[in-house]
């Protein structure tokens, strides 16, 4: 999985170093916990929330 992490995140650069650091941290955590639910990968509610906020995906609505 380390190769996947390097391929997708190792050269990640944002204009704000904090965003770069967050992206690398999220990418490494997902790589280490590959196949697990995000709630299992990110141990605290804050980490989980920040990983969702970082994602470019919008909220999904269920149509019933």
N, C-alpha and C positions, 0 to 999 in steps of 0.2 A: 504493500500500500504506500510505502514511502515514495515510490516512483510516481504514483498518481498524485500525491500531494505536491511533489516538486513540479510536475507537469502543469498543474492547475493553479498553484498558489505561490511557488517560490519566487517568481519574478513579479509578483503583484506590487504595484506602486500607485499610491494615491497622492494627491497634492498635500494632504494632511497626514503626517506620520502616524497619528493616532488611529486613523482609518486603516492604514496599511497594517499596523500592529494587530488591530481587531480582526481584519480579514485573515491574516496568517494564523492567528490563534483559533479562529472558528474553523478554518480549513484543516488545521492539524487535529483538532478535536474530532471533527467528522471523520477524518482518515483513521484515527485510532479507534473510533467506535463504529466503524463501517458496518452497516446492516442493522444497527440498533435505532430505536426511536430517539428523536432529538431530546426528549425529556429524560432519557437515560444517559445520553452523552453529556448534556449540560446539567450539572448537579444542583445548581441553585436556580430559583425562578428568575433572578436577574440575568444570569448568563443565558438562559433559554430565551427570555424576552429580547435581549440585545441581539441574539443570533437571528431571530425572526425580523427584528427591525432592520437589520443589515441587509437582509434578503431583498432583491428587487421585486419579488412577487407581492402582489396586492392581496388583500383579504379575499377569501373565497366565500361565497354565499351558497348555502344549500337550497336547492329548489325542491319543494315537496309537492 
